[in-house]
Amino acid sequence: MSTALMSTSTPTLTSSLLYLDGVSVSFDGFKAIRGLSLVIAPGEMRAIIGPNGAGKTTMMDIITGKTRPDAGTVMFGGSVDLTRLDEAAIANLGIGRKFQKPTVFDFHTIEDNILLALKSKRTVRRTLFWKTANADQKRIDHILGVIKLGDARARLAGSLSHGQKQWLEIGMLLAQDPKLLLVDEPAAGMTDGETAETAVLLKEIARDHSVIVVEHDMGFIRELGVKVTVLHEGSVLAEGPLDQVSANERVVEVYLGR
Ligand SMILES: Nc1ncnc2c1ncn2[C@@H]1O[C@H](COP(=O)(O)OP(=O)(O)OP(=O)(O)O)[C@@H](O)[C@H]1O
């Protein structure tokens, strides 16, 4: 599906899942994001690359409502203006974010971590004592299967490897049933084997979710096989299949050639 999407033209506002146009934000007079335009189609996985300070994190902060842009359009689902909503409302719309550092509950089992995420609107204490409903158990089993931690479900999350913790956190994000997942450097600190498995996992998730993944690991991005957006100094420097952007002289100059 991703390959097919690469060859299609950019969706319009109404056919987009996420639509950024002319977005700018300054911090103390420094323009971190300048005239950024980016469109994600429903069901698309997009990789975002760019040098340190290019604005990748700030872009995610704008999408999730953590940072409000000074100018520009940020629309979700073709009609919801994200610049008018706070972080909680944006999360409730179905935009989930995974930060670089895993933040799982080390002293709970893997299964309970997923359960807690599933019930995150209820209090942690009540959740653990509630009998898990059948439907919830099915969801948990499904998610544990997707993140390949089914056999480890009864283990404490704190005993997992760094890579497995990242997968668990992705599972916790899935439990909240987001339409769009923002994933920040999932392969950072992973072994080569874990990195390859993470690419497989994200591709599986992208079958029924939209995903934006920020990553520096080019081998990992190649594995994803999706359209790549290169950010530089707060705006889009290049966009297209990895081979195409990798051959772009400016991209080589500011990012790949370092
Ligand atoms: N709250 C802030 N106050 C001041 N400057 C900021 C703030 N947040 C980001 N910046 C600046 O905005 C620019 C973009 O930063 P951002 O963290 O978005 O880049 P990035 O592409 O995520 O970089 P990295 O790959 O290092 O994480 C940087 O020059 C950064 O110093």
The ligand as an SDF file (V2000), in Angstrom:
LIG
                    3D

 31 33  0  0  0  0  0  0  0  0999 V2000
   11.2790   25.4580   23.3710 N   0  0  0  0  0  0  0  0  0  0  0  0
   12.2600   25.9180   22.5900 C   0  0  0  0  0  0  0  0  0  0  0  0
   12.8490   27.1020   22.8450 N   0  0  0  0  0  0  0  0  0  0  0  0
   13.8210   27.5610   22.0370 C   0  0  0  0  0  0  0  0  0  0  0  0
   14.2690   26.9260   20.9480 N   0  0  0  0  0  0  0  0  0  0  0  0
   13.7310   25.7490   20.6530 C   0  0  0  0  0  0  0  0  0  0  0  0
   12.6980   25.1760   21.4490 C   0  0  0  0  0  0  0  0  0  0  0  0
   12.3450   23.9790   20.8830 N   0  0  0  0  0  0  0  0  0  0  0  0
   13.1390   23.8310   19.8040 C   0  0  0  0  0  0  0  0  0  0  0  0
   13.9640   24.8760   19.6660 N   0  0  0  0  0  0  0  0  0  0  0  0
   14.9270   25.0690   18.5750 C   0  0  0  0  0  0  0  0  0  0  0  0
   14.2420   24.8300   17.3610 O   0  0  0  0  0  0  0  0  0  0  0  0
   15.0730   24.1360   16.4410 C   0  0  0  0  0  0  0  0  0  0  0  0
   14.3840   22.8480   16.0250 C   0  0  0  0  0  0  0  0  0  0  0  0
   14.4650   21.9270   17.1080 O   0  0  0  0  0  0  0  0  0  0  0  0
   13.8500   20.4680   17.0680 P   0  0  0  0  0  0  0  0  0  0  0  0
   14.1180   19.8700   18.4100 O   0  0  0  0  0  0  0  0  0  0  0  0
   12.4580   20.5300   16.6100 O   0  0  0  0  0  0  0  0  0  0  0  0
   14.7530   19.7720   15.9650 O   0  0  0  0  0  0  0  0  0  0  0  0
   14.9020   18.2140   15.6410 P   0  0  0  0  0  0  0  0  0  0  0  0
   14.8690   18.1170   14.1560 O   0  0  0  0  0  0  0  0  0  0  0  0
   13.9020   17.4390   16.4130 O   0  0  0  0  0  0  0  0  0  0  0  0
   16.3550   17.9010   16.1510 O   0  0  0  0  0  0  0  0  0  0  0  0
   16.9670   16.5320   16.7860 P   0  0  0  0  0  0  0  0  0  0  0  0
   17.2050   15.5950   15.6370 O   0  0  0  0  0  0  0  0  0  0  0  0
   18.2440   17.0110   17.3950 O   0  0  0  0  0  0  0  0  0  0  0  0
   15.9920   16.0130   17.7920 O   0  0  0  0  0  0  0  0  0  0  0  0
   16.3980   23.9230   17.1370 C   0  0  0  0  0  0  0  0  0  0  0  0
   17.2960   24.9350   16.7200 O   0  0  0  0  0  0  0  0  0  0  0  0
   16.0640   24.0480   18.6020 C   0  0  0  0  0  0  0  0  0  0  0  0
   17.1640   24.5270   19.3320 O   0  0  0  0  0  0  0  0  0  0  0  0
  1  2  1  0
  2  3  1  0
  2  7  2  0
  3  4  2  0
  4  5  1  0
  5  6  2  0
  6  7  1  0
  6 10  1  0
  7  8  1  0
  8  9  2  0
  9 10  1  0
 10 11  1  0
 11 12  1  0
 11 30  1  0
 12 13  1  0
 13 14  1  0
 13 28  1  0
 14 15  1  0
 15 16  1  0
 16 17  2  0
 16 18  1  0
 16 19  1  0
 19 20  1  0
 20 21  2  0
 20 22  1  0
 20 23  1  0
 23 24  1  0
 24 25  2  0
 24 26  1  0
 24 27  1  0
 28 29  1  0
 28 30  1  0
 30 31  1  0
M  END
$$$$
